């Protein structure tokens, strides 16, 4: 019977594929596998290395693949009463993974992650209550950063939850990688109280801001007035000083006039008279004024009268 | 007839049909010919299937992406060599090889899910900031909020942009890395809000608040080893709807505060500027007066020295001459000049507001 080589190759290929499907399974990098022998867990029944692994075909061995990645678990907001009688609603999220498939698999139907998370929620909730009972409200929120213990609280919840999953009661083969707080809220009644307080605070703050502005403005303005007065006083003093220096220089230069003070005085009077009458002056003179003697009957020449009286309008 | 039936029952992919014996009837020959051609077609189809099977292994990796090839579930390559660069590549078909495309250089975004009055989906639909609701806050409702360091209520949300920098960690170590990123963003907001007052977040120190959210986000991502690099975190904040008018009052008061202080500063600046101007003017005036006075005295001194000799020789004449000369100039400039009659034996009264009637020598006033 003559066989085509192609037919043989194809047939071998099909046999190989079929054989691989029956006897080989692969474990992805993100997975671990649990192999049961006649549906019974045996020792060394987990495959954690990614790659191909051998198996007896079903129903002799059955392979269960579990997701070995870190899973995210969020719990609901839960009301907690703190030692200072404050109530807060605390929500957390957890990063966990299957650390030991051999312990994990028998505890949950077909290695169900959802079933495991149901248990884990309870563990985290218990840890949360336990830790919160040792902290007051200002440990969660505070303007004084030295009082804040938010990170410590998260670590304490993590340690408490880890302790529980490591205990024989909850030995699920789970590793809790981290626990973080997702949100903190207040019960409805408390939030209304906070609203009322905030409303009052806002009004107080608005008034305080206004009065602060008024007082600071007054200070700035009065400081400016005072500084301006000081500057003007300094200016006046400086002007006096300059004038004094000028007067001193003037007096020194007048020493020449000591030769005939009367004549010097006379010259200065003339200057002063001329200076006085520069601007719209009305003169009321009597007939004896020097130069006006001609207006009266002839008299013998004598000393001139200086009865000129200048008056300014 | 029985031979025909047995031939019909043969499987199509079976061994080649035997040569029909010579001398068979034409019907048998035709059937045999038909089987041979059918088998040939099946062979071609099988070859095509095999070619398609292996041909389906060609794939391309787009720019901005990298890929990881798992062979029988195990990454092919070591370290950075695991990442397949953009371009055309070959992989054996599933289940031998499995290719995962990773948006390596694409900037991705995560949005916080707590603290805001809208869900992330609503926020994405309406990016414009909507006014927060005024109803009371109930933890059971979808309206979320956060508490600040001074125990006030505030609405906070944030968006983070990030890049995947460690794809193997991102895809193979975490079941839902995007969920962790979102929750880390929630935690970062909570962490920063617990350290800042409501006024710091809303108006006084928003940049510092943003910095702390970003720093906390980076810290968490690093601690948890999510395999991403956070590019930027952009928080946004809003006062609760029920207290918006009260917060606006404070904002308005702050604005007025700034205006009042600004006006006071302007007043100070003007006042001091004016005072400095006056200061300069006064000192300059004093200096100018002094200079002028010294100049006058100098001139007086020169005049005195020039006339002193003549005066000493004939004081009366010099005096009269100078006096007359001065009077001429003075009266020439006068606006009005009156010469009174002889009052030797009588008194004189001035009536203010009444014109003087005596003898008028001259006037420089223009004629009415």
Interface residues (C-beta under 8 A of the other chain):
Chain A: X1 X2 X3 X4 X6 X7 X10 X13 X26 X27 X28 X29 X30 X31 X49 X50 X51 X52 X67 X69 X70 X71 X72 X74 X77 X89 X91 X93 X95 X137 X140 X141 X142 X143 X145 X148 X150 X151 X177 X178 X180 X181 X182 X183 X184 X185 X186 X187 X188 X191 X192 X194 X195 X198 X199 X201 X202 X203 X205 X206 X207 X209 X210 X212 X213 X214 X216 X217 X220 X221 X223 X224 X225 X227 X228 X229 X231 X232 X234 X235 X236 X238 X239 X240 X242 X243 X245 X246 X247 X249 X250 X253 X254 X256 X257 X259 X260 X263 X264 X266 X267 X268 X270 X271 X273 X274 X277 X278 X280 X281 X282 X283 X284 X285 X286 X287 X289 X290 X291 X292 X295 X296 X303 X304 X306 X308 X310 X313
Chain B: X13 X15 X16 X43 X46 X47 X50 X70 X72 X73 X74 X75 X95 X98 X114 X115 X136 X137 X138 X139 X140 X144 X145 X146 X147 X148 X149 X150 X151 X152 X153 X168 X171 X172 X173 X174 X175 X176 X179 X180 X183 X184 X186 X187 X190 X191 X193 X194 X195 X197 X198 X199 X220 X223 X224 X240 X242 X243 X246 X247 X249 X250 X252 X253 X254 X256 X257 X258 X260 X261 X263 X264 X265 X267 X268 X271 X272 X274 X275 X276 X278 X279 X280 X282 X283 X285 X286 X287 X289 X290 X291 X293 X294 X296 X297 X298 X300 X301 X303 X304 X305 X307 X308 X311 X312 X315 X316 X319 X320 X322 X323 X324 X326 X327 X329 X330 X331 X333 X334 X335 X336 X337 X338 X339 X340 X341 X342 X343 X356 X359 X361
